[in-house]
Amino acid sequence: ERQVAPIAFHAATGVNDDLDGTERHSAVRFHVGNLRTQRGVEANLSQLRETHGLDAEVCLSLAKWKRMILKDNGFGEGEGLWCDSTSIRKGYFSDNVHSIVCDQWD
């Protein structure tokens, strides 16, 4: 069964796998703000209060996420899923063979 892989996770979930347990290779993190403004209306952002914003991190590995999907969808022995993921890996060696952008099929 094909599953759509996430490009980022809510940081507080702990679903992202840090691959090797070092801070040097931690995920690229960013804040997703949620400001109550109307589209096309100019607003003074310093006066707006954020509601329901969250911290997110770019997917490093789908290992934990795949195990959750398998369990939540009742996959049995000998069954599986496949997915395509793209991730940005901060702190890794980059050269003409290795990239910090990883496109992976599992």
N, CA, C and O atoms as a GROMACS GRO file, in nm:
protein
  424
    1GLU      N    1   0.085  -0.117   0.000
    1GLU     CA    2   0.000   0.000   0.000
    1GLU      C    3   0.089   0.123   0.000
    1GLU      O    4   0.188   0.127   0.073
    2ARG      N    5   0.055   0.223  -0.081
    2ARG     CA    6   0.133   0.346  -0.087
    2ARG      C    7   0.078   0.446   0.015
    2ARG      O    8  -0.043   0.464   0.027
    3GLN      N    9   0.169   0.509   0.088
    3GLN     CA   10   0.134   0.613   0.184
    3GLN      C   11   0.208   0.740   0.147
    3GLN      O   12   0.323   0.736   0.104
    4VAL      N   13   0.143   0.853   0.164
    4VAL     CA   14   0.207   0.981   0.141
    4VAL      C   15   0.293   1.013   0.263
    4VAL      O   16   0.242   1.016   0.376
    5ALA      N   17   0.420   1.036   0.241
    5ALA     CA   18   0.513   1.062   0.351
    5ALA      C   19   0.513   1.211   0.386
    5ALA      O   20   0.508   1.295   0.297
    6PRO      N   21   0.518   1.242   0.513
    6PRO     CA   22   0.523   1.383   0.554
    6PRO      C   23   0.660   1.444   0.522
    6PRO      O   24   0.761   1.374   0.523
    7ILE      N   25   0.663   1.573   0.495
    7ILE     CA   26   0.790   1.643   0.475
    7ILE      C   27   0.839   1.703   0.606
    7ILE      O   28   0.959   1.730   0.622
    8ALA      N   29   0.747   1.724   0.700
    8ALA     CA   30   0.784   1.779   0.831
    8ALA      C   31   0.691   1.721   0.937
    8ALA      O   32   0.580   1.677   0.908
    9PHE      N   33   0.740   1.723   1.060
    9PHE     CA   34   0.663   1.676   1.175
    9PHE      C   35   0.648   1.787   1.277
    9PHE      O   36   0.733   1.876   1.285
   10HIS      N   37   0.541   1.784   1.353
   10HIS     CA   38   0.527   1.872   1.469
   10HIS      C   39   0.638   1.828   1.565
   10HIS      O   40   0.647   1.711   1.602
   11ALA      N   41   0.722   1.922   1.606
   11ALA     CA   42   0.841   1.888   1.685
   11ALA      C   43   0.808   1.816   1.816
   11ALA      O   44   0.886   1.732   1.860
   12ALA      N   45   0.696   1.848   1.877
   12ALA     CA   46   0.662   1.792   2.008
   12ALA      C   47   0.619   1.645   2.002
   12ALA      O   48   0.609   1.581   2.107
   13THR      N   49   0.593   1.591   1.885
   13THR     CA   50   0.544   1.453   1.876
   13THR      C   51   0.652   1.349   1.900
   13THR      O   52   0.622   1.238   1.944
   14GLY      N   53   0.778   1.382   1.871
   14GLY     CA   54   0.886   1.285   1.886
   14GLY      C   55   0.888   1.181   1.775
   14GLY      O   56   0.959   1.081   1.787
   15VAL      N   57   0.812   1.202   1.669
   15VAL     CA   58   0.806   1.104   1.559
   15VAL      C   59   0.932   1.109   1.473
   15VAL      O   60   0.972   1.006   1.417
   16ASN      N   61   0.995   1.225   1.462
   16ASN     CA   62   1.114   1.236   1.380
   16ASN      C   63   1.227   1.154   1.442
   16ASN      O   64   1.246   1.158   1.563
   17ASP      N   65   1.300   1.083   1.360
   17ASP     CA   66   1.412   1.002   1.405
   17ASP      C   67   1.540   1.081   1.381
   17ASP      O   68   1.567   1.120   1.267
   18ASP      N   69   1.620   1.105   1.486
   18ASP     CA   70   1.740   1.186   1.469
   18ASP      C   71   1.858   1.107   1.412
   18ASP      O   72   1.970   1.159   1.408
   19LEU      N   73   1.836   0.986   1.370
   19LEU     CA   74   1.930   0.900   1.301
   19LEU      C   75   2.047   0.851   1.386
   19LEU      O   76   2.071   0.730   1.393
   20ASP      N   77   2.120   0.941   1.450
   20ASP     CA   78   2.236   0.895   1.524
   20ASP      C   79   2.247   0.952   1.666
   20ASP      O   80   2.348   0.930   1.734
   21GLY      N   81   2.145   1.024   1.711
   21GLY     CA   82   2.141   1.072   1.848
   21GLY      C   83   2.231   1.189   1.882
   21GLY      O   84   2.253   1.216   1.999
   22THR      N   85   2.283   1.259   1.781
   22THR     CA   86   2.369   1.374   1.809
   22THR      C   87   2.297   1.503   1.774
   22THR      O   88   2.216   1.506   1.681
   23GLU      N   89   2.326   1.607   1.848
   23GLU     CA   90   2.267   1.738   1.818
   23GLU      C   91   2.321   1.794   1.687
   23GLU      O   92   2.252   1.871   1.619
   24ARG      N   93   2.443   1.757   1.651
   24ARG     CA   94   2.505   1.807   1.528
   24ARG      C   95   2.420   1.770   1.406
   24ARG      O   96   2.414   1.844   1.308
   25HIS      N   97   2.356   1.657   1.414
   25HIS     CA   98   2.274   1.610   1.303
   25HIS      C   99   2.125   1.626   1.330
   25HIS      O  100   2.043   1.552   1.276
   26SER      N  101   2.090   1.722   1.414
   26SER     CA  102   1.950   1.741   1.447
   26SER      C  103   1.872   1.795   1.327
   26SER      O  104   1.931   1.844   1.231
   27ALA      N  105   1.743   1.784   1.334
   27ALA     CA  106   1.656   1.825   1.223
   27ALA      C  107   1.657   1.976   1.202
   27ALA      O  108   1.681   2.054   1.295
   28VAL      N  109   1.630   2.016   1.079
   28VAL     CA  110   1.609   2.157   1.047
   28VAL      C  111   1.474   2.195   1.108
   28VAL      O  112   1.372   2.134   1.077
   29ARG      N  113   1.474   2.295   1.195
   29ARG     CA  114   1.353   2.334   1.266
   29ARG      C  115   1.304   2.470   1.220
   29ARG      O  116   1.383   2.555   1.178
   30PHE      N  117   1.174   2.490   1.229
   30PHE     CA  118   1.114   2.619   1.193
   30PHE      C  119   0.982   2.635   1.266
   30PHE      O  120   0.923   2.537   1.312
   31HIS      N  121   0.938   2.758   1.278
   31HIS     CA  122   0.812   2.786   1.346
   31HIS      C  123   0.704   2.811   1.241
   31HIS      O  124   0.726   2.883   1.143
   32VAL      N  125   0.589   2.752   1.262
   32VAL     CA  126   0.474   2.774   1.175
   32VAL      C  127   0.378   2.864   1.252
   32VAL      O  128   0.308   2.819   1.342
   33GLY      N  129   0.376   2.989   1.215
   33GLY     CA  130   0.289   3.083   1.283
   33GLY      C  131   0.146   3.074   1.234
   33GLY      O  132   0.120   3.027   1.122
   34ASN      N  133   0.056   3.116   1.315
   34ASN     CA  134  -0.084   3.117   1.276
   34ASN      C  135  -0.142   3.250   1.323
   34ASN      O  136  -0.195   3.261   1.434
   35LEU      N  137  -0.130   3.349   1.238
   35LEU     CA  138  -0.178   3.483   1.272
   35LEU      C  139  -0.316   3.503   1.212
   35LEU      O  140  -0.340   3.469   1.096
   36ARG      N  141  -0.406   3.556   1.290
   36ARG     CA  142  -0.542   3.580   1.242
   36ARG      C  143  -0.546   3.710   1.162
   36ARG      O  144  -0.566   3.818   1.217
   37THR      N  145  -0.529   3.697   1.031
   37THR     CA  146  -0.538   3.812   0.940
   37THR      C  147  -0.620   3.771   0.819
   37THR      O  148  -0.627   3.653   0.784
   38GLN      N  149  -0.680   3.868   0.757
   38GLN     CA  150  -0.753   3.841   0.634
   38GLN      C  151  -0.654   3.846   0.519
   38GLN      O  152  -0.560   3.926   0.519
   39ARG      N  153  -0.675   3.760   0.422
   39ARG     CA  154  -0.588   3.760   0.306
   39ARG      C  155  -0.604   3.888   0.228
   39ARG      O  156  -0.714   3.940   0.209
   40GLY      N  157  -0.491   3.940   0.182
   40GLY     CA  158  -0.494   4.060   0.100
   40GLY      C  159  -0.510   4.188   0.181
   40GLY      O  160  -0.522   4.296   0.123
   41VAL      N  161  -0.510   4.178   0.312
   41VAL     CA  162  -0.524   4.296   0.396
   41VAL      C  163  -0.390   4.323   0.463
   41VAL      O  164  -0.335   4.235   0.530
   42GLU      N  165  -0.338   4.444   0.446
   42GLU     CA  166  -0.210   4.478   0.508
   42GLU      C  167  -0.232   4.491   0.659
   42GLU      O  168  -0.328   4.555   0.703
   43ALA      N  169  -0.142   4.432   0.737
   43ALA     CA  170  -0.158   4.433   0.883
   43ALA      C  171  -0.026   4.464   0.949
   43ALA      O  172   0.081   4.434   0.895
   44ASN      N  173  -0.032   4.523   1.065
   44ASN     CA  174   0.087   4.547   1.146
   44ASN      C  175   0.112   4.419   1.226
   44ASN      O  176   0.047   4.394   1.328
   45LEU      N  177   0.207   4.337   1.180
   45LEU     CA  178   0.231   4.206   1.241
   45LEU      C  179   0.274   4.215   1.387
   45LEU      O  180   0.251   4.122   1.464
   46SER      N  181   0.337   4.326   1.426
   46SER     CA  182   0.382   4.338   1.565
   46SER      C  183   0.265   4.353   1.661
   46SER      O  184   0.282   4.334   1.782
   47GLN      N  185   0.148   4.386   1.611
   47GLN     CA  186   0.031   4.403   1.697
   47GLN      C  187  -0.061   4.282   1.696
   47GLN      O  188  -0.160   4.279   1.770
   48LEU      N  189  -0.031   4.182   1.615
   48LEU     CA  190  -0.116   4.064   1.608
   48LEU      C  191  -0.070   3.959   1.708
   48LEU      O  192   0.050   3.942   1.731
   49ARG      N  193  -0.164   3.890   1.766
   49ARG     CA  194  -0.133   3.781   1.859
   49ARG      C  195  -0.143   3.649   1.784
   49ARG      O  196  -0.241   3.623   1.714
   50GLU      N  197  -0.042   3.568   1.800
   50GLU     CA  198  -0.042   3.437   1.733
   50GLU      C  199  -0.131   3.341   1.810
   50GLU      O  200  -0.130   3.339   1.933
   51THR      N  201  -0.207   3.260   1.736
   51THR     CA  202  -0.288   3.156   1.798
   51THR      C  203  -0.258   3.023   1.728
   51THR      O  204  -0.256   3.016   1.605
   52HIS      N  205  -0.235   2.923   1.803
   52HIS     CA  206  -0.218   2.786   1.752
   52HIS      C  207  -0.096   2.768   1.663
   52HIS      O  208  -0.097   2.681   1.577
   53GLY      N  209   0.009   2.847   1.681
   53GLY     CA  210   0.132   2.823   1.607
   53GLY      C  211   0.201   2.698   1.660
   53GLY      O  212   0.168   2.650   1.768
   54LEU      N  213   0.296   2.646   1.584
   54LEU     CA  214   0.367   2.526   1.630
   54LEU      C  215   0.509   2.526   1.578
   54LEU      O  216   0.540   2.589   1.477
   55ASP      N  217   0.595   2.453   1.647
   55ASP     CA  218   0.732   2.432   1.602
   55ASP      C  219   0.735   2.301   1.524
   55ASP      O  220   0.679   2.200   1.567
   56ALA      N  221   0.800   2.305   1.409
   56ALA     CA  222   0.806   2.188   1.323
   56ALA      C  223   0.951   2.157   1.290
   56ALA      O  224   1.039   2.241   1.307
   57GLU      N  225   0.973   2.036   1.243
   57GLU     CA  226   1.107   1.998   1.198
   57GLU      C  227   1.096   1.913   1.072
   57GLU      O  228   1.007   1.829   1.059
   58VAL      N  229   1.190   1.938   0.980
   58VAL     CA  230   1.192   1.865   0.854
   58VAL      C  231   1.225   1.719   0.882
   58VAL      O  232   1.311   1.688   0.964
   59CYS      N  233   1.158   1.630   0.814
   59CYS     CA  234   1.177   1.487   0.830
   59CYS      C  235   1.322   1.446   0.803
   59CYS      O  236   1.378   1.481   0.699
   60LEU      N  237   1.382   1.374   0.897
   60LEU     CA  238   1.515   1.317   0.878
   60LEU      C  239   1.504   1.171   0.833
   60LEU      O  240   1.576   1.126   0.744
   61SER      N  241   1.414   1.099   0.896
   61SER     CA  242   1.396   0.956   0.869
   61SER      C  243   1.250   0.921   0.898
   61SER      O  244   1.189   0.975   0.990
   62LEU      N  245   1.196   0.831   0.818
   62LEU     CA  246   1.057   0.790   0.836
   62LEU      C  247   1.044   0.664   0.921
   62LEU      O  248   0.936   0.606   0.929
   63ALA      N  249   1.152   0.619   0.984
   63ALA     CA  250   1.150   0.491   1.056
   63ALA      C  251   1.038   0.484   1.160
   63ALA      O  252   0.959   0.390   1.158
   64LYS      N  253   1.030   0.581   1.249
   64LYS     CA  254   0.925   0.580   1.352
   64LYS      C  255   0.788   0.598   1.291
   64LYS      O  256   0.692   0.530   1.330
   65TRP      N  257   0.777   0.689   1.195
   65TRP     CA  258   0.649   0.716   1.129
   65TRP      C  259   0.596   0.590   1.059
   65TRP      O  260   0.477   0.560   1.068
   66LYS      N  261   0.684   0.517   0.990
   66LYS     CA  262   0.641   0.395   0.920
   66LYS      C  263   0.589   0.291   1.019
   66LYS      O  264   0.489   0.225   0.992
   67ARG      N  265   0.657   0.274   1.132
   67ARG     CA  266   0.610   0.178   1.232
   67ARG      C  267   0.472   0.217   1.285
   67ARG      O  268   0.386   0.131   1.307
   68MET      N  269   0.450   0.347   1.305
   68MET     CA  270   0.319   0.394   1.350
   68MET      C  271   0.211   0.366   1.246
   68MET      O  272   0.102   0.320   1.281
   69ILE      N  273   0.240   0.393   1.120
   69ILE     CA  274   0.143   0.370   1.012
   69ILE      C  275   0.111   0.221   1.002
   69ILE      O  276  -0.006   0.185   0.987
   70LEU      N  277   0.211   0.135   1.009
   70LEU     CA  278   0.188  -0.009   1.002
   70LEU      C  279   0.095  -0.054   1.114
   70LEU      O  280   0.001  -0.130   1.091
   71LYS      N  281   0.121  -0.008   1.235
   71LYS     CA  282   0.038  -0.047   1.349
   71LYS      C  283  -0.103   0.011   1.339
   71LYS      O  284  -0.202  -0.061   1.356
   72ASP      N  285  -0.113   0.142   1.311
   72ASP     CA  286  -0.243   0.209   1.306
   72ASP      C  287  -0.335   0.156   1.197
   72ASP      O  288  -0.457   0.166   1.208
   73ASN      N  289  -0.276   0.100   1.090
   73ASN     CA  290  -0.357   0.050   0.979
   73ASN      C  291  -0.369  -0.102   0.977
   73ASN      O  292  -0.418  -0.159   0.880
   74GLY      N  293  -0.325  -0.167   1.084
   74GLY     CA  294  -0.346  -0.311   1.098
   74GLY      C  295  -0.271  -0.397   0.998
   74GLY      O  296  -0.321  -0.503   0.959
   75PHE      N  297  -0.153  -0.355   0.955
   75PHE     CA  298  -0.075  -0.437   0.863
   75PHE      C  299  -0.034  -0.565   0.934
   75PHE      O  300   0.002  -0.563   1.052
   76GLY      N  301  -0.040  -0.676   0.863
   76GLY     CA  302  -0.001  -0.805   0.920
   76GLY      C  303   0.137  -0.846   0.875
   76GLY      O  304   0.202  -0.776   0.797
   77GLU      N  305   0.181  -0.960   0.925
   77GLU     CA  306   0.311  -1.014   0.887
   77GLU      C  307   0.314  -1.038   0.736
   77GLU      O  308   0.219  -1.093   0.680
   78GLY      N  309   0.421  -0.998   0.673
   78GLY     CA  310   0.435  -1.015   0.528
   78GLY      C  311   0.371  -0.903   0.447
   78GLY      O  312   0.382  -0.903   0.325
   79GLU      N  313   0.304  -0.808   0.513
   79GLU     CA  314   0.244  -0.694   0.444
   79GLU      C  315   0.332  -0.572   0.469
   79GLU      O  316   0.413  -0.570   0.561
   80GLY      N  317   0.314  -0.471   0.387
   80GLY     CA  318   0.396  -0.352   0.405
   80GLY      C  319   0.341  -0.233   0.331
   80GLY      O  320   0.230  -0.236   0.276
   81LEU      N  321   0.420  -0.129   0.329
   81LEU     CA  322   0.385  -0.008   0.259
   81LEU      C  323   0.508   0.047   0.191
   81LEU      O  324   0.621   0.011   0.226
   82TRP      N  325   0.487   0.134   0.093
   82TRP     CA  326   0.600   0.202   0.032
   82TRP      C  327   0.570   0.350   0.028
   82TRP      O  328   0.455   0.392   0.015
   83CYS      N  329   0.675   0.428   0.038
   83CYS     CA  330   0.659   0.572   0.038
   83CYS      C  331   0.786   0.638  -0.015
   83CYS      O  332   0.894   0.578  -0.014
   84ASP      N  333   0.771   0.759  -0.059
   84ASP     CA  334   0.881   0.841  -0.107
   84ASP      C  335   0.896   0.956  -0.010
   84ASP      O  336   0.798   1.023   0.022
   85SER      N  337   1.017   0.982   0.037
   85SER     CA  338   1.038   1.094   0.129
   85SER      C  339   1.153   1.180   0.080
   85SER      O  340   1.248   1.132   0.018
   86THR      N  341   1.142   1.307   0.109
   86THR     CA  342   1.248   1.402   0.081
   86THR      C  343   1.282   1.470   0.213
   86THR      O  344   1.193   1.517   0.284
   87SER      N  345   1.409   1.475   0.246
   87SER     CA  346   1.449   1.536   0.372
   87SER      C  347   1.573   1.622   0.351
   87SER      O  348   1.646   1.607   0.253
   88ILE      N  349   1.596   1.711   0.446
   88ILE     CA  350   1.715   1.795   0.448
   88ILE      C  351   1.793   1.752   0.571
   88ILE      O  352   1.741   1.755   0.682
   89ARG      N  353   1.916   1.712   0.552
   89ARG     CA  354   1.997   1.660   0.662
   89ARG      C  355   2.108   1.759   0.696
   89ARG      O  356   2.209   1.769   0.626
   90LYS      N  357   2.087   1.829   0.805
   90LYS     CA  358   2.180   1.932   0.852
   90LYS      C  359   2.300   1.869   0.921
   90LYS      O  360   2.286   1.774   0.997
   91GLY      N  361   2.419   1.924   0.894
   91GLY     CA  362   2.539   1.879   0.963
   91GLY      C  363   2.608   1.759   0.902
   91GLY      O  364   2.703   1.707   0.960
   92TYR      N  365   2.564   1.714   0.786
   92TYR     CA  366   2.626   1.599   0.722
   92TYR      C  367   2.728   1.643   0.618
   92TYR      O  368   2.716   1.752   0.562
   93PHE      N  369   2.827   1.559   0.593
   93PHE     CA  370   2.930   1.583   0.493
   93PHE      C  371   2.866   1.587   0.354
   93PHE      O  372   2.782   1.504   0.322
   94SER      N  373   2.904   1.684   0.275
   94SER     CA  374   2.849   1.697   0.140
   94SER      C  375   2.963   1.703   0.040
   94SER      O  376   3.061   1.775   0.060
   95ASP      N  377   2.951   1.626  -0.068
   95ASP     CA  378   3.050   1.631  -0.177
   95ASP      C  379   2.979   1.597  -0.306
   95ASP      O  380   2.856   1.605  -0.313
   96ASN      N  381   3.054   1.558  -0.410
   96ASN     CA  382   2.990   1.529  -0.539
   96ASN      C  383   2.911   1.399  -0.540
   96ASN      O  384   2.843   1.370  -0.638
   97VAL      N  385   2.918   1.321  -0.434
   97VAL     CA  386   2.841   1.196  -0.424
   97VAL      C  387   2.731   1.207  -0.318
   97VAL      O  388   2.623   1.150  -0.334
   98HIS      N  389   2.758   1.280  -0.210
   98HIS     CA  390   2.666   1.291  -0.098
   98HIS      C  391   2.602   1.429  -0.095
   98HIS      O  392   2.667   1.529  -0.125
   99SER      N  393   2.475   1.434  -0.060
   99SER     CA  394   2.400   1.558  -0.055
   99SER      C  395   2.333   1.574   0.080
   99SER      O  396   2.308   1.476   0.150
  100ILE      N  397   2.303   1.699   0.116
  100ILE     CA  398   2.227   1.721   0.239
  100ILE      C  399   2.078   1.705   0.213
  100ILE      O  400   1.999   1.697   0.307
  101VAL      N  401   2.040   1.700   0.085
  101VAL     CA  402   1.900   1.672   0.048
  101VAL      C  403   1.891   1.524   0.014
  101VAL      O  404   1.961   1.475  -0.075
  102CYS      N  405   1.805   1.454   0.084
  102CYS     CA  406   1.792   1.310   0.066
  102CYS      C  407   1.654   1.278   0.007
  102CYS      O  408   1.552   1.314   0.064
  103ASP      N  409   1.654   1.211  -0.107
  103ASP     CA  410   1.529   1.163  -0.167
  103ASP      C  411   1.533   1.011  -0.155
  103ASP      O  412   1.619   0.946  -0.214
  104GLN      N  413   1.441   0.956  -0.078
  104GLN     CA  414   1.451   0.815  -0.042
  104GLN      C  415   1.318   0.743  -0.067
  104GLN      O  416   1.210   0.793  -0.034
  105TRP      N  417   1.329   0.625  -0.126
  105TRP     CA  418   1.212   0.537  -0.145
  105TRP      C  419   1.224   0.423  -0.045
  105TRP      O  420   1.328   0.358  -0.037
  106ASP      N  421   1.120   0.399   0.031
  106ASP     CA  422   1.116   0.288   0.126
  106ASP      C  423   0.994   0.202   0.097
  106ASP      O  424   0.971   0.102   0.165
   0.00000   0.00000   0.00000
